[in-house]
């Protein structure tokens, strides 16, 4: 069996712009998480920390939306063009996991 047929082994080559955009978002999120840690370490007030945690969650959701959009426009669209309609079922499962 080829690696591309196993969902846990699939890969996708991203354009330079896609890669930069995703990594940029992740770097910002990483910085936000470090900031939350510093707040905890410096005994910041609970609600101030919670507000920052909410910002981190929103940033992760934005990252997921961007990646999902890229996935639909590229991977799913290409699979459907190539007659691999099971990609729709795979997308539905992914969306169900994201909506938990």
N, CA, C and O of each residue as an XYZ file, in Angstrom:
400
protein
N       0.835     -1.177      0.000
C       0.000      0.000      0.000
C       0.880      1.242      0.000
O       1.837      1.331      0.769
N       0.557      2.195     -0.861
C       1.316      3.441     -0.908
C       1.001      4.276      0.319
O      -0.083      4.178      0.893
N       1.966      5.099      0.715
C       1.762      5.948      1.879
C       0.593      6.901      1.696
O      -0.093      7.200      2.673
N       0.338      7.384      0.504
C      -0.737      8.338      0.281
C      -2.113      7.749      0.536
O      -3.064      8.511      0.708
N      -2.270      6.428      0.571
C      -3.561      5.802      0.792
C      -3.908      5.689      2.266
O      -5.048      5.359      2.595
N      -2.986      5.945      3.146
C      -3.229      5.854      4.585
C      -3.416      7.264      5.129
O      -2.536      8.114      4.988
N      -4.557      7.504      5.746
C      -4.851      8.869      6.194
C      -3.827      9.379      7.194
O      -3.601     10.587      7.269
N      -3.207      8.506      7.957
C      -2.235      8.973      8.942
C      -0.880      9.246      8.306
O       0.024      9.715      8.998
N      -0.704      8.977      7.040
C       0.575      9.175      6.361
C       0.487     10.167      5.211
O       1.484     10.403      4.529
N      -0.667     10.746      4.986
C      -0.811     11.695      3.890
C       0.019     12.928      4.172
O       0.204     13.326      5.322
N       0.506     13.513      3.121
C       1.225     14.778      3.240
C       0.707     15.719      2.164
O       0.032     15.297      1.224
N       1.024     16.978      2.310
C       0.640     17.963      1.308
C       1.729     19.009      1.220
O       2.108     19.613      2.223
N       2.215     19.215      0.050
C       3.209     20.258     -0.196
C       2.486     21.587     -0.254
O       1.613     21.778     -1.101
N       2.832     22.510      0.631
C       2.191     23.819      0.663
C       3.013     24.827     -0.126
O       4.231     24.699     -0.255
N       2.322     25.828     -0.648
C       3.045     26.911     -1.311
C       3.818     27.685     -0.254
O       3.540     27.571      0.939
N       4.773     28.458     -0.692
C       5.547     29.272      0.237
C       4.663     30.216      1.030
O       4.874     30.406      2.227
N       3.680     30.805      0.378
C       2.765     31.731      1.054
C       1.905     31.003      2.085
O       1.721     31.496      3.197
N       1.378     29.834      1.721
C       0.580     29.054      2.679
C       1.416     28.705      3.904
O       0.972     28.864      5.041
N       2.625     28.231      3.656
C       3.526     27.844      4.743
C       3.822     29.040      5.650
O       3.714     28.941      6.872
N       4.196     30.167      5.047
C       4.532     31.364      5.839
C       3.341     31.835      6.668
O       3.499     32.201      7.833
N       2.171     31.826      6.080
C       0.977     32.278      6.778
C       0.667     31.394      7.984
O       0.388     31.896      9.073
N       0.716     30.078      7.786
C       0.430     29.158      8.881
C       1.481     29.251      9.979
O       1.141     29.293     11.161
N       2.740     29.283      9.602
C       3.819     29.357     10.595
C       3.759     30.689     11.340
O       3.998     30.739     12.547
N       3.443     31.757     10.630
C       3.317     33.066     11.275
C       2.236     33.027     12.354
O       2.445     33.511     13.466
N       1.086     32.451     12.024
C       0.005     32.326     13.008
C       0.451     31.481     14.201
O       0.194     31.835     15.352
N       1.115     30.375     13.920
C       1.571     29.506     15.013
C       2.595     30.210     15.894
O       2.575     30.038     17.112
N       3.480     30.990     15.308
C       4.452     31.741     16.097
C       3.759     32.736     17.023
O       4.146     32.889     18.181
N       2.734     33.410     16.507
C       1.984     34.348     17.348
C       1.271     33.619     18.478
O       1.259     34.092     19.614
N       0.684     32.480     18.174
C      -0.016     31.688     19.198
C       0.977     31.221     20.256
O       0.695     31.281     21.453
N       2.126     30.763     19.811
C       3.163     30.322     20.745
C       3.554     31.461     21.691
O       3.725     31.246     22.891
N       3.693     32.655     21.153
C       4.013     33.814     21.970
C       2.904     34.123     22.969
O       3.175     34.480     24.116
N       1.655     33.985     22.531
C       0.531     34.212     23.433
C       0.534     33.200     24.580
O       0.285     33.559     25.730
N       0.817     31.939     24.262
C       0.849     30.898     25.300
C       1.980     31.177     26.287
O       1.803     31.011     27.494
N       3.130     31.595     25.787
C       4.224     31.959     26.690
C       3.819     33.126     27.592
O       4.182     33.170     28.767
N       3.064     34.066     27.029
C       2.581     35.189     27.814
C       1.644     34.747     28.930
O       1.701     35.270     30.043
N       0.792     33.792     28.628
C      -0.113     33.260     29.654
C       0.702     32.591     30.759
O       0.412     32.765     31.943
N       1.708     31.836     30.372
C       2.552     31.178     31.368
C       3.221     32.209     32.287
O       3.267     32.036     33.505
N       3.734     33.276     31.683
C       4.377     34.335     32.485
C       3.365     34.966     33.435
O       3.701     35.304     34.570
N       2.136     35.123     32.975
C       1.102     35.682     33.843
C       0.862     34.781     35.046
O       0.732     35.261     36.172
N       0.804     33.477     34.808
C       0.615     32.522     35.899
C       1.808     32.583     36.845
O       1.641     32.624     38.064
N       3.007     32.590     36.282
C       4.221     32.621     37.101
C       4.335     33.902     37.929
O       4.934     33.906     39.005
N       3.754     34.990     37.414
C       3.848     36.258     38.147
C       2.590     36.540     38.977
O       2.370     37.660     39.438
N       1.776     35.503     39.155
C       0.574     35.602     39.993
C      -0.406     36.666     39.515
O      -0.986     37.392     40.322
N      -0.587     36.754     38.214
C      -1.555     37.702     37.662
C      -2.968     37.315     38.118
O      -3.220     36.172     38.499
N      -3.855     38.264     38.072
C      -5.240     38.063     38.485
C      -5.918     37.066     37.537
O      -5.703     37.090     36.326
N      -6.737     36.197     38.122
C      -7.361     35.094     37.372
C      -8.101     35.569     36.126
O      -7.925     34.993     35.052
N      -8.915     36.595     36.248
C      -9.692     37.028     35.083
C      -8.803     37.572     33.977
O      -9.124     37.428     32.797
N      -7.690     38.196     34.343
C      -6.751     38.676     33.318
C      -6.164     37.498     32.541
O      -6.013     37.557     31.321
N      -5.839     36.433     33.265
C      -5.310     35.231     32.610
C      -6.377     34.617     31.720
O      -6.093     34.231     30.586
N      -7.596     34.525     32.220
C      -8.685     33.930     31.439
C      -8.949     34.702     30.147
O      -9.257     34.097     29.120
N      -8.836     36.008     30.186
C      -9.021     36.812     28.979
C      -7.946     36.455     27.958
O      -8.236     36.336     26.768
N      -6.714     36.286     28.413
C      -5.630     35.918     27.505
C      -5.798     34.494     26.967
O      -5.489     34.224     25.806
N      -6.286     33.592     27.810
C      -6.559     32.219     27.355
C      -7.636     32.243     26.272
O      -7.556     31.498     25.295
N      -8.628     33.088     26.444
C      -9.673     33.226     25.431
C      -9.084     33.724     24.111
O      -9.489     33.277     23.038
N      -8.131     34.646     24.195
C      -7.467     35.148     22.983
C      -6.672     34.042     22.292
O      -6.646     33.966     21.064
N      -6.026     33.187     23.081
C      -5.280     32.058     22.515
C      -6.253     31.107     21.805
O      -5.985     30.646     20.696
N      -7.378     30.824     22.455
C      -8.379     29.938     21.840
C      -8.887     30.514     20.520
O      -9.033     29.790     19.535
N      -9.154     31.811     20.508
C      -9.620     32.453     19.277
C      -8.561     32.368     18.184
O      -8.881     32.142     17.017
N      -7.296     32.551     18.567
C      -6.207     32.459     17.590
C      -6.085     31.046     17.027
O      -5.854     30.875     15.830
N      -6.236     30.041     17.872
C      -6.190     28.652     17.400
C      -7.368     28.357     16.474
O      -7.214     27.655     15.474
N      -8.538     28.891     16.804
C      -9.697     28.706     15.929
C      -9.470     29.359     14.571
O      -9.842     28.795     13.542
N      -8.866     30.535     14.563
C      -8.567     31.205     13.295
C      -7.564     30.391     12.480
O      -7.691     30.279     11.261
N      -6.566     29.822     13.160
C      -5.602     28.957     12.481
C      -6.327     27.768     11.852
O      -6.088     27.430     10.693
N      -7.211     27.141     12.621
C      -7.954     25.979     12.111
C      -8.812     26.355     10.908
O      -8.869     25.607      9.932
N      -9.478     27.504     10.967
C     -10.297     27.937      9.829
C      -9.451     28.151      8.584
O      -9.844     27.760      7.485
N      -8.290     28.770      8.756
C      -7.416     28.999      7.604
C      -6.946     27.668      7.011
O      -6.983     27.476      5.796
N      -6.511     26.768      7.865
C      -6.021     25.469      7.388
C      -7.146     24.667      6.748
O      -6.937     24.023      5.721
N      -8.326     24.699      7.337
C      -9.472     23.985      6.774
C      -9.819     24.541      5.393
O     -10.096     23.782      4.463
N      -9.803     25.857      5.267
C     -10.076     26.461      3.962
C      -9.071     26.025      2.917
O      -9.441     25.697      1.790
N      -7.802     26.020      3.287
C      -6.763     25.553      2.365
C      -7.002     24.091      1.988
O      -6.861     23.703      0.828
N      -7.363     23.296      2.981
C      -7.588     21.864      2.744
C      -8.733     21.652      1.746
O      -8.618     20.844      0.825
N      -9.819     22.374      1.933
C     -10.973     22.217      1.042
C     -10.624     22.677     -0.373
O     -10.944     21.999     -1.350
N      -9.957     23.852     -0.477
C      -9.630     24.396     -1.802
C      -8.608     23.553     -2.555
O      -8.578     23.575     -3.786
N      -7.779     22.818     -1.845
C      -6.716     22.068     -2.515
C      -6.960     20.566     -2.439
O      -7.335     19.948     -3.435
N      -6.754     19.989     -1.296
C      -6.811     18.526     -1.152
C      -8.175     17.954     -1.543
O      -8.257     17.038     -2.362
N      -9.242     18.497     -0.956
C     -10.577     17.962     -1.217
C     -10.963     18.204     -2.670
O     -11.450     17.297     -3.345
N     -10.748     19.419     -3.152
C     -11.102     19.726     -4.547
C     -10.352     18.818     -5.521
O     -10.936     18.315     -6.481
N      -9.066     18.612     -5.273
C      -8.268     17.751     -6.155
C      -8.758     16.303     -6.113
O      -8.857     15.644     -7.148
N      -9.062     15.817     -4.913
C      -9.570     14.449     -4.795
C     -10.879     14.285     -5.562
O     -11.066     13.286     -6.257
N     -11.769     15.237     -5.446
C     -13.052     15.148     -6.143
C     -12.840     15.201     -7.650
O     -13.469     14.443     -8.388
N     -11.960     16.087     -8.117
C     -11.650     16.155     -9.550
C     -11.111     14.824    -10.059
O     -11.346     14.449    -11.208
N     -10.387     14.113     -9.195
C      -9.808     12.822     -9.580
C     -10.742     11.653     -9.306
O     -10.328     10.496     -9.389
N     -11.998     11.940     -8.981
C     -12.981     10.880     -8.780
C     -12.953     10.239     -7.407
O     -13.655      9.255     -7.173
N     -12.169     10.768     -6.509
C     -12.078     10.200     -5.151
C     -13.107     10.893     -4.260
O     -12.762     11.740     -3.436
N     -14.381     10.521     -4.440
C     -15.467     11.187     -3.727
C     -15.506     10.834     -2.245
O     -16.209     11.496     -1.481
N     -14.780      9.824     -1.824
C     -14.725      9.509     -0.385
C     -14.057     10.639      0.394
O     -14.122     10.674      1.623
N     -13.421     11.552     -0.315
C     -12.837     12.730      0.336
C     -13.926     13.557      1.013
O     -13.661     14.226      2.012
N     -15.136     13.519      0.485
C     -16.251     14.236      1.105
C     -16.570     13.633      2.465
O     -16.773     14.361      3.437
N     -16.614     12.308      2.537
C     -16.864     11.645      3.825
C     -15.744     11.954      4.813
O     -15.997     12.173      5.998
N     -14.522     11.969      4.332
C     -13.372     12.294      5.179
C     -13.497     13.728      5.708
O     -13.200     13.992      6.873
N     -13.933     14.641      4.855
C     -14.130     16.027      5.270
C     -15.230     16.130      6.321
O     -15.092     16.875      7.292
N     -16.308     15.397      6.136
C     -17.403     15.413      7.109
C     -16.920     14.926      8.466
O     -17.249     15.525      9.490
N     -16.144     13.849      8.488
C     -15.598     13.337      9.746
C     -14.700     14.382     10.400
O     -14.755     14.589     11.612
N     -13.883     15.033      9.594
C     -12.997     16.080     10.117
C     -13.817     17.220     10.713
O     -13.505     17.698     11.804
N     -14.851     17.659     10.018
C     -15.692     18.747     10.525
C     -16.381     18.338     11.829
O     -16.505     19.147     12.748
N     -16.824     17.095     11.905
C     -17.459     16.621     13.144
C     -16.486     16.655     14.309
O     -16.864     17.009     15.426
N     -15.242     16.291     14.057
C     -14.223     16.347     15.113
C     -13.955     17.789     15.546
O     -13.776     18.064     16.733
N     -13.929     18.701     14.581
C     -13.674     20.100     14.885
C     -14.823     20.755     15.653
O     -14.618     21.728     16.379
N     -16.010     20.224     15.490
C     -17.191     20.853     16.101
C     -17.535     20.267     17.467
O     -18.598     20.571     18.010
N     -16.687     19.457     18.021
C     -16.967     18.877     19.335
C     -16.965     19.938     20.400
O     -17.183     19.636     21.574
